């Protein structure tokens, strides 16, 4: 938790602790005593992984937590493709969602924040950190399966997606209810916000557009009956029963209130495609 607070705090400590290069020896080189002192210093920590990974390295899905596995094996020269709609949760609703998450985590142990993979139980110790880490980031509505592609397919896929989405217009979607999803391998369960009303038809049409591009490149299409959603929490294994039971108990967020018809609304004005670690803009509607 202290590390998280540090992440959102000042970086002045790092600057203050940076060693000065003015202590080096003169023109004739370091003295023998200087060299002896340096040999006694502890070795430097290893560099960040981003600096030592090969250009073809692809983190297809984080594997640091327990039994989490990739949905397909990593192969040298392959890149993970993901086409999605970026979604930002409006600031005014975040405090209410955070309260709901705290109630769920008190009933269901072993929950983690999606993507950042930090234990929810620890995030719940600080309301501000919970909102920032869990709810203050970008979420994604998938328009296609995450699949491996080869480097020679990248330009063709990106160009075709851009061409097919060129005449799209912006629209609004309503996140209407909480639901639980389990991945195909039954290794992870997700607590998600699903779109069942406004925007559903538009998203479904966009999924079919992506399906055409996938099919022409020999890639598997999306699910026949797609259920657009964003995922907030995950747990190891198939915990769908306990998660659904917890949501059922908390009636205040099982479904949207009758007066509003939704939990929150988001304006959709862009589509992105991530290949490996690079993100491509596929379509953007002028604000």
C-alpha positions as CSV (number, residue, x, y, z in Angstrom):
1,X,0.0,0.0,0.0
2,X,2.9,2.4,0.7
3,X,4.2,1.6,-2.7
4,X,0.9,2.6,-4.2
5,X,0.8,5.8,-2.3
6,X,4.3,6.6,-3.5
7,X,3.2,6.1,-7.0
8,X,0.6,8.8,-6.7
9,X,2.8,11.1,-4.6
10,X,5.9,13.2,-5.3
11,X,9.0,12.0,-7.1
12,X,11.3,14.5,-5.4
13,X,12.8,11.8,-3.2
14,X,14.2,10.1,-6.3
15,X,15.8,13.2,-7.5
16,X,17.3,14.0,-4.1
17,X,18.9,10.5,-3.8
18,X,20.5,10.5,-7.3
19,X,24.2,10.2,-7.0
20,X,26.4,13.1,-8.2
21,X,29.0,12.5,-10.9
22,X,31.2,15.3,-9.6
23,X,32.9,12.9,-7.2
24,X,34.9,11.2,-10.0
25,X,38.7,11.4,-10.1
26,X,40.7,13.9,-12.0
27,X,42.3,13.7,-15.4
28,X,44.7,10.9,-14.3
29,X,41.7,8.6,-13.4
30,X,40.3,7.4,-10.1
31,X,42.6,6.9,-7.2
32,X,43.2,3.4,-5.8
33,X,41.1,4.3,-2.7
34,X,38.2,5.3,-4.9
35,X,38.3,2.0,-6.8
36,X,38.5,0.1,-3.5
37,X,35.5,1.9,-2.1
38,X,33.4,1.2,-5.2
39,X,34.2,-2.5,-5.0
40,X,32.6,-2.6,-1.6
41,X,29.4,-1.1,-2.8
42,X,26.4,-3.4,-3.2
43,X,25.5,-4.2,-6.8
44,X,22.9,-2.2,-8.6
45,X,19.4,-3.7,-9.0
46,X,18.6,-5.3,-12.3
47,X,17.2,-3.0,-15.0
48,X,13.4,-2.8,-15.7
49,X,12.0,-5.7,-17.7
50,X,11.1,-3.4,-20.6
51,X,14.8,-2.7,-21.1
52,X,15.9,-6.3,-21.3
53,X,13.0,-7.9,-23.1
54,X,13.5,-8.7,-26.8
55,X,11.6,-6.6,-29.4
56,X,9.3,-9.7,-30.1
57,X,8.4,-10.2,-26.4
58,X,4.6,-10.1,-25.9
59,X,3.0,-10.3,-22.5
60,X,-0.2,-12.0,-23.7
61,X,-1.6,-12.0,-20.2
62,X,-0.1,-11.4,-16.9
63,X,1.1,-14.7,-15.3
64,X,2.4,-13.4,-12.0
65,X,-0.6,-14.4,-9.9
66,X,-1.0,-18.0,-9.0
67,X,-2.4,-20.3,-11.7
68,X,-3.2,-17.6,-14.2
69,X,-2.2,-18.9,-17.7
70,X,-2.2,-17.5,-21.2
71,X,-5.1,-18.3,-23.4
72,X,-2.5,-19.3,-26.1
73,X,1.2,-20.0,-25.8
74,X,3.8,-17.4,-26.5
75,X,5.7,-18.1,-29.8
76,X,8.7,-16.1,-30.9
77,X,7.6,-13.6,-33.6
78,X,3.9,-13.6,-32.7
79,X,2.1,-10.6,-31.4
80,X,-1.1,-10.4,-29.4
81,X,-3.9,-8.6,-31.2
82,X,-6.8,-6.9,-29.3
83,X,-9.4,-4.6,-30.8
84,X,-11.5,-2.6,-28.3
85,X,-13.5,0.4,-27.3
86,X,-11.8,2.5,-24.6
87,X,-14.0,3.4,-21.7
88,X,-13.5,5.9,-18.8
89,X,-15.7,5.7,-15.8
90,X,-17.1,9.2,-15.0
91,X,-15.6,10.7,-11.8
92,X,-19.0,11.4,-10.1
93,X,-19.9,7.6,-10.0
94,X,-16.6,6.3,-8.8
95,X,-17.2,6.7,-5.1
96,X,-20.5,4.8,-5.4
97,X,-18.8,2.0,-7.3
98,X,-16.0,1.9,-4.8
99,X,-18.5,1.4,-2.0
100,X,-20.1,-1.5,-3.9
101,X,-16.7,-3.1,-4.5
102,X,-15.8,-2.8,-0.8
103,X,-19.1,-4.6,0.1
104,X,-18.4,-7.4,-2.4
105,X,-14.8,-7.9,-1.3
106,X,-15.9,-8.2,2.3
107,X,-18.0,-11.3,1.2
108,X,-15.8,-12.8,-1.5
109,X,-12.0,-13.1,-0.6
110,X,-9.2,-13.3,-3.1
111,X,-10.3,-10.6,-5.5
112,X,-7.9,-8.5,-7.6
113,X,-8.1,-5.3,-9.7
114,X,-8.1,-6.2,-13.4
115,X,-4.9,-5.4,-15.2
116,X,-3.0,-4.0,-12.2
117,X,-3.5,-7.3,-10.4
118,X,-3.4,-5.7,-6.9
119,X,-5.4,-7.3,-4.0
120,X,-8.7,-5.5,-3.5
121,X,-8.6,-6.2,0.2
122,X,-5.5,-4.0,0.5
123,X,-6.8,-1.3,-1.9
124,X,-10.0,-1.0,0.3
125,X,-7.8,0.2,3.2
126,X,-7.6,3.6,1.5
127,X,-10.7,5.0,-0.3
128,X,-8.7,7.4,-2.4
129,X,-6.2,4.8,-3.6
130,X,-9.1,2.4,-4.3
131,X,-10.8,4.9,-6.6
132,X,-7.6,5.9,-8.3
133,X,-6.1,2.4,-8.9
134,X,-9.3,0.5,-9.6
135,X,-11.6,3.0,-11.2
136,X,-9.4,5.9,-12.4
137,X,-7.9,4.0,-15.4
138,X,-9.0,3.1,-18.9
139,X,-11.3,0.1,-19.4
140,X,-11.9,-1.8,-22.6
141,X,-15.0,-3.3,-24.3
142,X,-13.6,-6.1,-26.5
143,X,-14.7,-6.1,-30.2
144,X,-12.7,-9.2,-31.0
145,X,-10.9,-12.1,-29.4
146,X,-7.3,-11.6,-28.3
147,X,-5.4,-13.7,-30.7
148,X,-1.8,-14.1,-31.9
149,X,-0.8,-12.7,-35.3
150,X,2.5,-12.6,-37.2
151,X,4.5,-9.5,-38.0
152,X,3.7,-9.6,-41.7
153,X,-0.1,-9.4,-40.9
154,X,0.1,-6.2,-38.8
155,X,0.0,-3.5,-41.5
156,X,-2.8,-5.3,-43.4
157,X,-5.0,-5.8,-40.3
158,X,-4.6,-2.2,-39.1
159,X,-5.3,-0.8,-42.6
160,X,-8.4,-2.9,-43.1
161,X,-9.8,-2.0,-39.7
162,X,-9.3,1.7,-40.4
163,X,-10.9,1.5,-43.8
164,X,-14.0,-0.4,-42.5
165,X,-14.5,2.0,-39.6
166,X,-14.0,5.2,-41.5
167,X,-17.7,6.1,-41.7
168,X,-18.6,5.3,-38.1
169,X,-20.3,7.8,-35.9
170,X,-20.1,8.4,-32.1
171,X,-22.7,7.1,-29.8
172,X,-23.6,6.6,-26.1
173,X,-23.7,3.3,-24.2
174,X,-25.4,2.5,-20.9
175,X,-23.8,0.1,-18.4
176,X,-27.0,-1.5,-17.0
177,X,-26.0,-4.3,-14.6
178,X,-23.4,-6.2,-12.8
179,X,-22.6,-9.8,-13.9
180,X,-20.0,-12.5,-13.7
181,X,-17.9,-13.9,-16.6
182,X,-15.6,-16.9,-16.6
183,X,-12.8,-17.3,-19.2
184,X,-12.8,-20.3,-21.5
185,X,-10.2,-22.1,-19.5
186,X,-12.1,-21.7,-16.2
187,X,-9.0,-20.3,-14.6
188,X,-10.4,-16.8,-13.9
189,X,-13.7,-15.2,-13.0
190,X,-14.5,-11.6,-13.5
191,X,-17.0,-9.2,-11.9
192,X,-18.1,-6.9,-14.8
193,X,-20.5,-4.2,-15.8
194,X,-22.5,-5.3,-18.8
195,X,-24.2,-3.3,-21.6
196,X,-27.7,-4.6,-22.2
197,X,-29.5,-1.4,-23.3
198,X,-28.3,1.7,-25.0
199,X,-25.4,1.2,-27.3
200,X,-25.7,-2.6,-27.5
201,X,-26.8,-2.7,-31.2
202,X,-24.0,-0.3,-32.2
203,X,-21.4,-2.4,-30.4
204,X,-22.7,-5.6,-32.0
205,X,-22.4,-4.1,-35.5
206,X,-18.8,-3.1,-34.7
207,X,-18.0,-6.6,-33.5
208,X,-19.3,-8.0,-36.9
209,X,-17.0,-5.5,-38.7
210,X,-14.0,-6.8,-36.8
211,X,-15.2,-10.4,-37.5
212,X,-14.9,-9.7,-41.2
213,X,-11.3,-8.5,-40.8
214,X,-10.4,-11.5,-38.6
215,X,-11.9,-13.9,-41.0
216,X,-10.0,-12.5,-44.0
217,X,-6.8,-13.0,-42.1
218,X,-7.6,-16.5,-40.9
219,X,-8.3,-15.5,-37.3
220,X,-11.1,-16.8,-35.1
221,X,-14.2,-14.7,-34.9
222,X,-15.9,-13.4,-31.8
223,X,-18.6,-15.2,-29.8
224,X,-21.8,-15.7,-31.6
225,X,-23.9,-14.1,-28.9
226,X,-21.6,-11.3,-27.6
227,X,-22.2,-9.7,-24.2
228,X,-20.3,-6.3,-24.2
229,X,-18.9,-5.4,-20.8
230,X,-16.0,-4.0,-18.9
231,X,-14.3,-6.1,-16.1
232,X,-13.3,-4.5,-12.8
233,X,-12.4,-7.5,-10.6
234,X,-11.0,-11.0,-11.1
235,X,-10.4,-14.1,-9.0
236,X,-8.6,-17.3,-9.6
237,X,-10.7,-20.3,-10.8
238,X,-14.4,-20.5,-11.3
239,X,-15.9,-18.4,-8.5
240,X,-19.0,-17.4,-10.4
241,X,-21.4,-18.8,-7.8
242,X,-20.0,-16.9,-4.9
243,X,-19.6,-13.7,-6.9
244,X,-23.2,-13.9,-8.2
245,X,-24.5,-14.6,-4.8
246,X,-22.7,-11.6,-3.4
247,X,-24.1,-9.4,-6.1
248,X,-27.6,-10.8,-5.5
249,X,-27.3,-10.0,-1.8
250,X,-26.3,-6.4,-2.6
251,X,-29.6,-5.4,-4.3
252,X,-28.6,-1.8,-4.6
253,X,-26.3,-2.6,-7.6
254,X,-27.6,-5.8,-9.0
255,X,-29.4,-3.7,-11.6
256,X,-29.6,-0.1,-12.2
257,X,-32.2,2.0,-10.4
258,X,-35.5,2.4,-12.1
259,X,-35.2,6.2,-12.3
260,X,-32.0,6.2,-14.3
261,X,-32.2,2.9,-16.2
262,X,-28.4,2.5,-16.0
263,X,-25.5,2.5,-13.6
264,X,-23.6,5.0,-15.7
265,X,-23.3,6.2,-19.3
266,X,-20.3,6.6,-21.4
267,X,-19.8,8.5,-24.7
268,X,-18.0,6.3,-27.3
269,X,-15.9,8.2,-29.8
270,X,-12.9,6.0,-30.5
271,X,-11.7,2.5,-31.3
272,X,-8.2,1.2,-30.7
273,X,-6.2,-1.8,-31.6
274,X,-3.3,-3.1,-29.5
275,X,-0.7,-5.3,-31.1
276,X,2.0,-6.4,-28.8
277,X,2.9,-3.3,-26.8
278,X,1.9,-0.8,-29.5
279,X,-1.5,0.8,-29.7
280,X,-3.0,1.9,-33.0
281,X,-5.8,4.4,-33.4
282,X,-8.5,2.7,-35.6
283,X,-11.3,5.3,-35.5
284,X,-11.9,8.6,-33.7
285,X,-15.0,10.7,-33.9
286,X,-14.5,14.4,-33.6
287,X,-15.6,15.8,-30.2
